[in-house]
Amino acid sequence: HKTMVTPETTYRVPLPPGVAKDNMNALAKETYARLFRHLVKIINDRTSAEKNYHNDYKGPFHTVGLLDITGFETCEENNFEQLCINHTNEKLQYKFTLDLFHLVKREYAAEGVDLATITIMDNTAVLS
């Protein structure tokens, strides 16, 4: 039901189940969108060089970048769909990296190259 309040009285109007479900879904979607925008703002604020470093700082700036199939991407505004696309791309990059390094390791082993000192970096931290 929905509640309508007037200066004189309060009305409770029953809603058909389909309309009630649509209203519930719209509320959930808006709540999630606002939470997502809030989290993106917090992450952007915490990783912003302009906000977190003083003018006399000479060291490296820390940033968060998402690497997708076409390279690094900088979006003025992110949304849930972009997050899903980036996450999928990170999973594809992870698989590509594992496959490629697996082939290279086999080739090195066949050539007698000691692999004990070789460290392979991947994007496991991004995916977790």
Secondary structure in CASP SS format (residue, H / E / C, confidence):
PFRMAT SS
TARGET T0000
AUTHOR 0000-0000-0000
METHOD secondary structure of the structure
MODEL  1
H C 1.00
K E 1.00
T E 1.00
M E 1.00
V E 1.00
T C 1.00
P C 1.00
E C 1.00
T C 1.00
T E 1.00
Y E 1.00
R E 1.00
V E 1.00
P C 1.00
L C 1.00
P C 1.00
P H 1.00
G H 1.00
V H 1.00
A H 1.00
K H 1.00
D H 1.00
N H 1.00
M H 1.00
N H 1.00
A H 1.00
L H 1.00
A H 1.00
K H 1.00
E H 1.00
T H 1.00
Y H 1.00
A H 1.00
R H 1.00
L H 1.00
F H 1.00
R H 1.00
H H 1.00
L H 1.00
V H 1.00
K H 1.00
I H 1.00
I H 1.00
N H 1.00
D H 1.00
R H 1.00
T H 1.00
S C 1.00
A H 1.00
E H 1.00
K H 1.00
N H 1.00
Y C 1.00
H C 1.00
N C 1.00
D C 1.00
Y C 1.00
K C 1.00
G C 1.00
P C 1.00
F C 1.00
H C 1.00
T C 1.00
V C 1.00
G C 1.00
L E 1.00
L E 1.00
D E 1.00
I C 1.00
T C 1.00
G E 1.00
F E 1.00
E E 1.00
T C 1.00
C C 1.00
E C 1.00
E C 1.00
N C 1.00
N C 1.00
F H 1.00
E H 1.00
Q H 1.00
L H 1.00
C H 1.00
I H 1.00
N H 1.00
H H 1.00
T H 1.00
N H 1.00
E H 1.00
K H 1.00
L H 1.00
Q H 1.00
Y H 1.00
K H 1.00
F H 1.00
T H 1.00
L H 1.00
D H 1.00
L H 1.00
F H 1.00
H H 1.00
L H 1.00
V H 1.00
K H 1.00
R H 1.00
E H 1.00
Y H 1.00
A H 1.00
A H 1.00
E C 1.00
G C 1.00
V C 1.00
D C 1.00
L C 1.00
A C 1.00
T C 1.00
I C 1.00
T C 1.00
I C 1.00
M C 1.00
D C 1.00
N C 1.00
T H 1.00
A H 1.00
V H 1.00
L H 1.00
S C 1.00
END
